[in-house]
Amino acid sequence: MLSLGKNSRRHRVTLRHVGSAVSLAAALVSTAAYADLTISTGASKNIVCTSGVCTPTKMNANLNVTQLQTLLASGNVKVTTVSPKVNFIVINAELSWASSYALTIDSYESIKVNNSVAVDGTGGLSLVTNDGGAGGILSFGPNGDATFLSTANNLTINGNAYTLVNNIETLASDIAADAGGYYALASSYNATPDGTYERSPVQTTFSGVFEGLGNTITHLMIVSEENASYAQLGLFSVLTGTIENLRLSAVSNTGGPDSTSGGLVATNYGTLFDDSVVGTIAGVKGGSSLILGGLVGVNLGSITRCYTEGSVTNGPLVGGLVGQNGGAGPAVAGTIIGSYSTSSVKATGHASAGGLVGYDFLGTISNSYALGSVTAKSMSVLGGLIGFAGYSEPGIEPNVNSSYAAGKVTDYRDRSWAGGLIGSVGAGGSVIANTYWDTTTSGITNPSQGVGSISNESGITGLSTTQLQAGLPIGFSSSIWAESSSINGGLPYLVALPPPA
């Protein structure tokens, strides 16, 4: 395994982070639909730029990107919607400048970056949300990112100065020195030269903020050191802080016996927002208590607007997005909101496996879905969305609502509890509302087999592919969900998190 000891140049944190509260409405509804000020290639309109400050004069304003770049060549520029109260700023055009000047994007509420923003000189970037408003977020579309020429550039988000890093080794070293700091990925990073990690690259429990800025880490490879037990394997071992707007691609994570593995985080007590993992998460055969999730092994915090693609295999507790959601007691109940997985899930041993979550211990899942196949070869509980739902004592119930599953659910030995949505529920039952499974694609056509262990729970309905394509099912808000013949094969998708093209 590589040594993680080199320090990077650091920027002093000027203000402590006071929380990364994400408004549910803002997180689930696409900001682009409410763009009040757009930076694009179109002609400037309804906006005035004076003395380096560009302010809209009324709604539906546009700032021409070439005009903005010309201004940045000769001085600092601030683009603001604070007065008048134009709520959202959306960057739709490729924006770059090579001068020593700084750009400030100051929004009354949200900022969304749909294209590349590149600081190619010695200048800086400042991003401000909720400057007068509330519930706003910083987000990046599938083609959006912010990059910097050097880690010596300045980045400030909501008054907090961020340390820029451009590789995993530096990130791990900086976090080891200050686990509560503010860090951001300066550009996308290919981890192939790192070789294979035998432990999580970031082993320090991270309580700060890591901002991915829409950038991608590719080819991260972790293979647990031989016979390592109780390992926490992921890019991060344990998170109590926040990771947002980070993409991982071509990930390979192989855990050892008794390990907890996730593509991004092994155990999450904190906040994940707008993150994704594409890759393979696997356990060694014979592991007695492997917990595997495409994004997170065990989620005891919150996951909002995240997704996974690839496969999660070889474990007794396996989920496409999360292995185990929630823990003992309401204080550690995990939440999953507005997220999805297309990862295939394959369980081994006496397993609990689900397309989204392997074991929903005491968690909440809402406005989420799973499309990946779920298979097992031994006596197991497996479901298109959740393997096992609910703590096995009366009165302890999870909450699952406005969600669906459409993956193939297969038990090769026909000795398992297999359900279109959930494999089994605990003795306390579950609180389930407005949930569905695809009776065509799942292979489970019995309308009473939404749950495999019992006759169907109320709140679960089986619908054919044609029925699901015909319009949003009951309980699916049109501000959160949509349908298109070119997306998800016509099945419902999340407006704020459409699948990559």
C-alpha positions as CSV (number, residue, x, y, z in Angstrom):
1,M,0.0,0.0,0.0
2,L,1.1,3.6,-0.7
3,S,2.4,5.8,2.0
4,L,0.2,8.8,2.6
5,G,2.5,11.3,4.1
6,K,3.0,14.3,1.8
7,N,1.4,17.6,2.7
8,S,-0.1,20.1,0.2
9,R,-0.1,23.8,0.3
10,R,-3.0,24.8,2.6
11,H,-5.4,27.7,2.8
12,R,-6.5,28.9,6.2
13,V,-10.1,28.2,7.0
14,T,-11.6,31.6,7.7
15,L,-15.0,30.5,9.0
16,R,-16.1,27.2,10.4
17,H,-18.7,25.2,8.6
18,V,-22.0,25.4,10.4
19,G,-23.7,22.6,8.7
20,S,-24.6,21.4,5.2
21,A,-28.4,21.5,5.6
22,V,-30.0,20.5,2.3
23,S,-33.6,21.6,1.6
24,L,-35.6,18.6,0.6
25,A,-37.5,20.5,-2.0
26,A,-34.4,22.1,-3.5
27,A,-32.5,18.9,-3.5
28,L,-35.2,17.0,-5.4
29,V,-36.4,19.6,-7.9
30,S,-34.2,20.5,-10.8
31,T,-32.8,24.1,-10.4
32,A,-32.6,24.4,-14.1
33,A,-36.3,24.6,-14.3
34,Y,-36.3,27.8,-12.3
35,A,-33.3,29.6,-13.8
36,D,-33.8,33.3,-13.2
37,L,-30.3,34.3,-14.3
38,T,-28.5,32.2,-16.9
39,I,-24.8,32.5,-18.0
40,S,-24.9,31.2,-21.6
41,T,-23.7,31.9,-25.2
42,G,-26.9,33.8,-25.8
43,A,-27.1,37.6,-25.9
44,S,-27.1,39.5,-22.6
45,K,-30.6,40.7,-21.6
46,N,-32.3,42.0,-18.5
47,I,-28.9,42.5,-16.8
48,V,-26.6,45.4,-16.1
49,C,-22.8,45.2,-15.4
50,T,-21.3,48.2,-13.7
51,S,-18.0,48.5,-11.9
52,G,-17.4,44.8,-12.0
53,V,-20.9,43.9,-10.6
54,C,-23.5,42.2,-12.9
55,T,-27.1,42.4,-11.6
56,P,-30.3,41.3,-13.3
57,T,-33.0,44.0,-13.7
58,K,-35.8,41.5,-13.8
59,M,-36.6,37.8,-14.2
60,N,-35.3,35.6,-17.0
61,A,-32.0,37.5,-17.3
62,N,-29.1,36.2,-19.3
63,L,-25.4,37.1,-19.1
64,N,-23.4,36.4,-22.3
65,V,-20.4,34.2,-21.3
66,T,-18.0,36.1,-23.7
67,Q,-19.0,39.4,-22.1
68,L,-18.3,37.9,-18.6
69,Q,-14.8,36.5,-19.8
70,T,-13.9,39.9,-21.1
71,L,-14.7,41.5,-17.8
72,L,-12.6,38.9,-16.0
73,A,-9.6,39.8,-18.1
74,S,-9.4,43.2,-16.6
75,G,-10.8,43.0,-13.0
76,N,-12.7,41.1,-10.4
77,V,-16.3,40.4,-11.3
78,K,-19.4,39.6,-9.1
79,V,-22.5,38.1,-10.6
80,T,-25.4,38.5,-8.1
81,T,-29.1,37.9,-7.8
82,V,-29.4,39.3,-4.3
83,S,-31.0,42.6,-5.3
84,P,-33.5,42.3,-6.9
85,K,-34.5,38.9,-5.5
86,V,-33.9,36.8,-8.6
87,N,-33.5,33.4,-7.0
88,F,-31.3,31.1,-9.1
89,I,-28.1,31.3,-11.2
90,V,-27.4,28.5,-13.7
91,I,-24.2,28.3,-15.7
92,N,-24.9,26.7,-19.1
93,A,-21.9,27.8,-21.1
94,E,-18.2,26.8,-20.9
95,L,-16.6,29.5,-18.8
96,S,-12.8,30.1,-18.4
97,W,-10.4,32.9,-17.6
98,A,-6.6,33.0,-17.4
99,S,-6.1,36.3,-15.5
100,S,-5.3,36.9,-11.9
101,Y,-8.8,38.1,-11.1
102,A,-11.6,36.4,-9.1
103,L,-15.2,35.6,-10.0
104,T,-17.9,35.7,-7.4
105,I,-21.2,34.0,-8.1
106,D,-23.7,35.2,-5.4
107,S,-27.2,33.8,-5.5
108,Y,-30.2,34.6,-3.5
109,E,-30.8,30.9,-3.4
110,S,-29.2,28.2,-5.6
111,I,-26.4,27.8,-8.0
112,K,-26.3,25.1,-10.7
113,V,-23.2,24.4,-12.9
114,N,-24.1,22.6,-16.1
115,N,-20.9,23.2,-18.0
116,S,-17.2,23.6,-17.3
117,V,-15.9,26.5,-15.1
118,A,-12.1,26.7,-15.4
119,V,-9.8,29.0,-13.4
120,D,-6.9,28.8,-15.8
121,G,-4.8,31.6,-14.3
122,T,-3.9,32.7,-10.8
123,G,-7.4,34.0,-10.0
124,G,-10.0,32.6,-7.7
125,L,-13.6,31.6,-7.4
126,S,-16.2,32.4,-4.8
127,L,-19.6,30.7,-4.6
128,V,-22.4,32.0,-2.4
129,T,-25.9,30.4,-2.0
130,N,-28.8,31.5,0.2
131,D,-27.6,35.1,0.3
132,G,-31.0,36.3,1.6
133,G,-33.0,33.3,0.6
134,A,-33.3,29.8,2.1
135,G,-33.2,26.2,1.0
136,G,-30.7,26.9,-1.8
137,I,-28.0,24.4,-2.9
138,L,-24.8,24.3,-5.0
139,S,-25.1,21.5,-7.6
140,F,-23.4,20.3,-10.7
141,G,-25.1,18.8,-13.8
142,P,-23.7,15.7,-15.6
143,N,-21.4,17.9,-17.7
144,G,-20.7,20.5,-15.0
145,D,-17.5,20.9,-13.0
146,A,-15.2,23.5,-11.6
147,T,-11.4,23.1,-12.1
148,F,-8.3,25.1,-11.1
149,L,-4.9,25.6,-12.7
150,S,-3.2,24.9,-9.3
151,T,-3.9,24.0,-5.7
152,A,-2.6,27.5,-5.0
153,N,-5.8,29.1,-6.5
154,N,-8.4,30.4,-4.1
155,L,-11.8,28.8,-3.6
156,T,-14.4,30.1,-1.2
157,I,-17.9,28.6,-0.7
158,N,-20.3,30.4,1.6
159,G,-17.5,32.2,3.4
160,N,-15.4,29.1,4.0
161,A,-12.0,28.9,2.4
162,Y,-11.3,25.5,0.9
163,T,-8.0,23.6,0.6
164,L,-7.6,22.5,-3.0
165,V,-6.2,19.0,-3.5
166,N,-5.4,17.2,-6.8
167,N,-4.8,13.6,-5.7
168,I,-5.9,11.1,-3.2
169,E,-2.6,11.0,-1.3
170,T,-2.7,14.7,-0.6
171,L,-6.4,14.5,0.5
172,A,-5.6,11.7,2.9
173,S,-2.6,13.5,4.3
174,D,-4.4,16.8,4.8
175,I,-7.4,15.1,6.5
176,A,-5.0,13.3,8.8
177,A,-3.7,16.7,9.9
178,D,-7.1,18.4,10.1
179,A,-10.1,16.0,10.1
180,G,-12.5,18.9,10.3
181,G,-11.2,21.0,7.5
182,Y,-12.7,22.1,4.2
183,Y,-11.3,20.4,1.1
184,A,-12.2,20.5,-2.6
185,L,-11.0,18.4,-5.6
186,A,-9.2,20.9,-8.0
187,S,-9.7,18.7,-11.1
188,S,-10.5,15.2,-12.1
189,Y,-7.9,12.6,-11.0
190,N,-6.9,9.2,-12.4
191,A,-5.8,7.0,-9.6
192,T,-4.2,4.3,-11.8
193,P,-0.6,5.4,-10.7
194,D,-1.6,4.9,-7.1
195,G,-1.7,1.2,-7.6
196,T,-3.7,-1.0,-5.2
197,Y,-4.7,0.2,-1.7
198,E,-4.9,-2.5,1.0
199,R,-6.9,-0.2,3.3
200,S,-9.1,2.8,2.8
201,P,-7.0,5.7,1.4
202,V,-8.7,8.1,3.9
203,Q,-8.5,6.2,7.2
204,T,-9.0,9.2,9.5
205,T,-12.7,9.7,10.6
206,F,-13.6,12.7,8.5
207,S,-15.8,15.4,10.1
208,G,-15.2,18.2,7.7
209,V,-16.5,19.0,4.2
210,F,-15.1,17.5,0.9
211,E,-16.5,19.3,-2.2
212,G,-16.0,17.4,-5.4
213,L,-17.0,20.3,-7.6
214,G,-18.5,17.8,-10.1
215,N,-15.0,16.3,-10.7
216,T,-14.3,12.6,-11.0
217,I,-11.8,10.2,-9.4
218,T,-11.3,7.2,-11.7
219,H,-9.6,3.8,-11.3
220,L,-9.5,3.7,-7.5
221,M,-8.6,0.1,-6.6
222,I,-8.8,-1.3,-3.1
223,V,-8.1,-5.0,-2.2
224,S,-8.3,-5.7,1.5
225,E,-5.0,-6.9,3.0
226,E,-5.0,-10.7,3.4
227,N,-7.1,-12.0,6.3
228,A,-7.9,-8.4,7.5
229,S,-11.0,-8.6,9.7
230,Y,-13.5,-5.9,10.5
231,A,-12.0,-3.6,7.9
232,Q,-13.8,-0.4,6.8
233,L,-13.1,-0.2,3.1
234,G,-14.0,2.8,0.8
235,L,-12.3,5.9,-0.4
236,F,-13.3,7.1,3.2
237,S,-13.4,4.7,6.1
238,V,-15.8,6.6,8.3
239,L,-17.6,9.9,7.6
240,T,-19.2,12.2,10.2
241,G,-19.0,15.3,8.0
242,T,-20.1,16.0,4.4
243,I,-19.1,14.8,0.9
244,E,-20.9,16.4,-2.0
245,N,-20.8,16.7,-5.8
246,L,-18.1,14.0,-6.1
247,R,-18.0,11.3,-8.9
248,L,-16.2,8.0,-8.7
249,S,-15.8,5.9,-11.8
250,A,-14.1,2.6,-12.6
251,V,-13.9,1.8,-8.9
252,S,-12.8,-1.7,-7.8
253,N,-13.2,-2.5,-4.1
254,T,-12.7,-6.0,-2.7
255,G,-13.3,-6.6,1.0
256,G,-12.0,-9.3,3.3
257,P,-13.8,-11.4,5.8
258,D,-16.1,-9.5,8.2
259,S,-15.5,-6.2,6.4
260,T,-17.8,-3.3,5.6
261,S,-17.3,-1.9,2.1
262,G,-18.7,0.9,0.1
263,G,-17.5,2.5,-3.1
264,L,-17.3,6.0,-1.5
265,V,-17.7,5.4,2.3
266,A,-17.6,2.3,4.4
267,T,-19.6,3.7,7.3
268,N,-21.5,7.0,7.0
269,Y,-22.8,9.0,10.0
270,G,-22.7,12.2,8.0
271,T,-24.1,13.7,4.8
272,L,-23.7,12.6,1.2
273,F,-25.2,14.8,-1.4
274,D,-25.1,14.5,-5.2
275,D,-22.4,11.8,-5.2
276,S,-22.0,8.8,-7.5
277,V,-20.1,5.6,-7.8
278,V,-19.6,3.5,-11.0
279,G,-17.7,0.3,-10.5
280,T,-17.5,-3.1,-8.7
281,I,-17.8,-3.7,-5.0
282,A,-17.1,-7.3,-4.0
283,G,-16.4,-9.5,-1.0
284,V,-14.3,-12.6,-0.7
285,K,-16.3,-15.8,-0.6
286,G,-16.8,-17.2,2.8
287,G,-16.8,-13.8,4.6
288,S,-19.1,-14.4,7.7
289,S,-20.5,-10.9,8.0
290,L,-19.6,-8.9,4.9
291,I,-21.7,-5.7,4.5
292,L,-21.4,-4.4,0.9
293,G,-23.0,-1.3,-0.8
294,G,-22.3,0.4,-4.1
295,L,-22.0,3.8,-2.4
296,V,-21.9,3.1,1.3
297,G,-21.5,-0.1,3.4
298,V,-23.5,1.1,6.5
299,N,-25.5,4.3,6.4
300,L,-26.3,5.9,9.7
301,G,-26.6,9.4,8.3
302,S,-28.2,10.9,5.2
303,I,-27.9,10.2,1.5
304,T,-29.5,12.6,-0.9
305,R,-29.5,12.6,-4.7
306,C,-26.8,9.9,-5.1
307,Y,-26.6,7.0,-7.5
308,T,-24.6,3.9,-8.3
309,E,-23.9,1.8,-11.5
310,G,-22.0,-1.5,-11.8
311,S,-22.2,-4.5,-9.5
312,V,-22.2,-5.5,-5.8
313,T,-21.4,-9.1,-5.3
314,N,-20.3,-11.9,-2.9
315,G,-21.6,-11.0,0.5
316,P,-24.4,-12.0,2.8
317,L,-25.7,-8.4,3.3
318,V,-25.6,-6.6,-0.1
319,G,-27.3,-3.6,-1.6
320,G,-26.9,-1.7,-4.8
321,L,-26.6,1.6,-3.1
322,V,-26.3,0.7,0.6
323,G,-25.6,-2.5,2.4
324,Q,-27.3,-1.6,5.7
325,N,-29.5,1.5,6.2
326,G,-30.0,2.5,9.8
327,G,-28.9,1.0,13.1
328,A,-30.1,0.3,16.6
329,G,-32.2,3.2,17.9
330,P,-33.8,6.2,16.2
331,A,-30.7,8.3,16.9
332,V,-28.9,6.4,14.2
333,A,-31.7,5.9,11.7
334,G,-30.3,6.2,8.1
335,T,-32.1,8.2,5.4
336,I,-32.0,7.8,1.7
337,I,-33.8,10.5,-0.4
338,G,-34.1,11.0,-4.1
339,S,-31.5,8.4,-5.0
340,Y,-31.2,5.3,-7.2
341,S,-29.1,2.3,-8.2
342,T,-28.8,0.4,-11.5
343,S,-26.1,-1.9,-10.0
344,S,-26.6,-5.7,-10.2
345,V,-26.6,-7.4,-6.8
346,K,-25.5,-10.9,-6.2
347,A,-25.6,-12.4,-2.7
348,T,-23.8,-15.4,-1.2
349,G,-24.6,-17.4,1.9
350,H,-27.7,-16.9,3.9
351,A,-28.2,-13.4,2.6
352,S,-30.2,-10.3,2.7
353,A,-30.0,-8.5,-0.7
354,G,-31.8,-5.6,-2.3
355,G,-31.5,-3.6,-5.5
356,L,-31.1,-0.4,-3.4
357,V,-30.6,-1.6,0.2
358,G,-29.6,-5.0,1.6
359,Y,-31.0,-4.5,5.1
360,D,-33.1,-1.5,6.1
361,F,-32.6,-1.8,9.8
362,L,-34.4,1.3,11.0
363,G,-34.2,3.7,8.1
364,T,-36.2,5.9,5.8
365,I,-36.2,5.5,2.0
366,S,-38.2,8.0,-0.1
367,N,-38.4,9.0,-3.7
368,S,-35.8,6.4,-4.8
369,Y,-35.6,3.5,-7.1
370,A,-33.6,0.4,-8.2
371,L,-33.3,-1.1,-11.7
372,G,-30.5,-3.7,-11.1
373,S,-31.0,-7.4,-10.9
374,V,-30.9,-9.2,-7.5
375,T,-29.9,-12.8,-7.3
376,A,-29.0,-15.3,-4.5
377,K,-28.1,-19.0,-4.5
378,S,-28.7,-20.0,-0.9
379,M,-31.6,-19.5,1.6
380,S,-32.0,-15.7,1.5
381,V,-34.3,-12.8,1.6
382,L,-34.1,-10.7,-1.6
383,G,-36.2,-7.9,-3.0
384,G,-36.0,-5.5,-6.0
385,L,-35.6,-2.5,-3.7
386,I,-34.8,-3.9,-0.2
387,G,-33.8,-7.3,1.1
388,F,-35.0,-7.2,4.7
389,A,-37.0,-4.2,6.0
390,G,-37.7,-3.6,9.7
391,Y,-36.2,-4.5,12.9
392,S,-37.4,-7.9,14.1
393,E,-39.3,-6.6,17.1
394,P,-42.9,-5.2,17.2
395,G,-43.2,-1.4,17.0
396,I,-39.8,-0.9,15.4
397,E,-40.6,0.1,11.8
398,P,-38.8,1.6,8.8
399,N,-40.5,4.1,6.5
400,V,-40.5,3.5,2.7
401,N,-42.5,5.7,0.4
402,S,-42.8,7.0,-3.2
403,S,-40.3,4.5,-4.5
404,Y,-40.1,1.6,-7.0
405,A,-38.1,-1.4,-8.3
406,A,-37.8,-2.8,-11.7
407,G,-34.9,-5.3,-11.6
408,K,-35.0,-9.0,-12.1
409,V,-35.3,-10.9,-8.8
410,T,-34.0,-14.4,-9.0
411,D,-33.5,-17.2,-6.4
412,Y,-31.6,-20.1,-8.1
413,R,-32.4,-22.6,-5.4
414,D,-36.0,-21.6,-4.8
415,R,-35.6,-21.7,-1.0
416,S,-35.6,-18.0,-0.4
417,W,-38.1,-15.2,0.3
418,A,-38.1,-13.2,-2.9
419,G,-40.3,-10.1,-3.3
420,G,-40.8,-7.7,-6.1
421,L,-40.1,-4.8,-3.7
422,I,-39.0,-6.4,-0.4
423,G,-37.8,-9.8,0.5
424,S,-39.0,-9.9,4.1
425,V,-40.3,-7.5,6.8
426,G,-39.7,-7.7,10.5
427,A,-42.2,-8.7,13.1
428,G,-43.0,-5.1,13.7
429,G,-44.1,-4.6,10.1
430,S,-43.2,-1.6,8.0
431,V,-44.6,1.8,7.2
432,I,-44.9,1.6,3.4
433,A,-46.8,4.0,1.1
434,N,-47.0,4.5,-2.7
435,T,-44.4,1.9,-3.6
436,Y,-44.3,-0.3,-6.7
437,W,-42.5,-3.1,-8.5
438,D,-42.5,-3.9,-12.2
439,T,-44.2,-7.3,-12.6
440,T,-42.9,-7.6,-16.1
441,T,-39.1,-7.0,-15.6
442,S,-38.9,-8.5,-12.1
443,G,-40.3,-11.9,-13.1
444,I,-42.5,-11.7,-10.0
445,T,-46.0,-11.5,-11.4
446,N,-48.0,-12.6,-8.4
447,P,-49.8,-9.3,-7.2
448,S,-49.4,-10.5,-3.6
449,Q,-45.7,-11.0,-3.8
450,G,-44.5,-7.4,-3.3
451,V,-43.1,-8.9,-0.1
452,G,-41.7,-12.4,-0.3
453,S,-42.1,-13.6,3.2
454,I,-45.8,-12.8,3.6
455,S,-48.9,-11.9,1.7
456,N,-48.3,-8.4,0.4
457,E,-48.0,-5.5,2.7
458,S,-50.4,-2.6,2.1
459,G,-48.7,0.3,0.3
460,I,-47.0,-2.0,-2.3
461,T,-48.5,-2.4,-5.7
462,G,-47.4,-4.5,-8.7
463,L,-47.6,-2.8,-12.0
464,S,-46.6,-4.0,-15.5
465,T,-43.9,-2.1,-17.4
466,T,-46.6,-0.7,-19.7
467,Q,-48.6,0.6,-16.7
468,L,-45.5,2.2,-15.2
469,Q,-44.7,3.8,-18.5
470,A,-48.3,5.2,-18.9
471,G,-47.9,7.9,-16.4
472,L,-46.6,8.6,-12.9
473,P,-48.1,6.2,-10.4
474,I,-50.1,7.5,-7.5
475,G,-48.0,9.2,-4.8
476,F,-45.2,10.3,-7.3
477,S,-45.1,14.1,-7.4
478,S,-44.6,15.6,-10.8
479,S,-42.2,18.2,-9.3
480,I,-39.9,15.3,-8.3
481,W,-40.6,12.6,-10.9
482,A,-41.0,12.6,-14.7
483,E,-41.2,10.1,-17.5
484,S,-39.7,10.1,-21.0
485,S,-39.4,7.4,-23.6
486,S,-35.7,8.1,-24.0
487,I,-34.9,7.9,-20.2
488,N,-35.0,4.7,-18.1
489,G,-36.9,2.9,-20.9
490,G,-39.9,5.1,-20.2
491,L,-40.0,4.3,-16.5
492,P,-40.1,7.1,-13.9
493,Y,-36.9,9.0,-13.2
494,L,-35.9,11.8,-10.8
495,V,-36.1,15.3,-12.3
496,A,-33.1,16.4,-10.3
497,L,-31.1,13.3,-11.0
498,P,-31.6,12.0,-14.5
499,P,-29.5,9.0,-15.5
500,P,-26.3,9.9,-17.5
501,A,-26.9,9.9,-21.2
